[in-house]
Amino acid sequence: MASVSTYLNFPRSTEEAFNFYKSVFGGDFTGGIHRFSGIPPMDGAPPLSPADKDLVMHIELPITGSHVLMGTDAPESMGFKVTMGNNTHINLRPDTRKETERLFKALSAGGEVTMELQDMFWGDYFGSFKDKFGVNWMVNCQEKAK
């Protein structure tokens, strides 16, 4: 089912932040805590530094209603610089690739694509962009390519 969630980037403090949110909202992390050490080696990518291997690559916590809070560490060693304004994304989870492509194209028009839509190592079809108003978006579809 299609859904919308909030995605937060932290400079090396995601686990601490999400443990705090968990203490407030209760519940459990959906699927546990995924670490950067779980990323498979990729051609042309520099090796992951030992200091970054235990950082959080992805975490999810259901909060109120059906809303899900998601997050990741965004270390500078991987090219990220977290500042207020770039640390929050609206994450869309459309049901189909066709709808994913429609939303991506329409919302990114006049903006800046930060990652083109592509099949990702975690199995989803994903892309990200900043719209023409400066709002950060991610689209993430679980429908497999035909």
Buried (B, 14 or more C-beta within 10 A) or exposed (E): EEEEBBBBBBBBBBBEBBEEBBEEEEEEBEEEBBBBEEBEEEEEEEEBEEEBEEBBBBBBBBBEEEEBBBBBBBBEEBEBEBEEEBBBBBBBBBEEBEBBBEBBEEBBEEBEEBEEBEEEEEEBBBBBBBBEEEBBBBBBBBBEEE
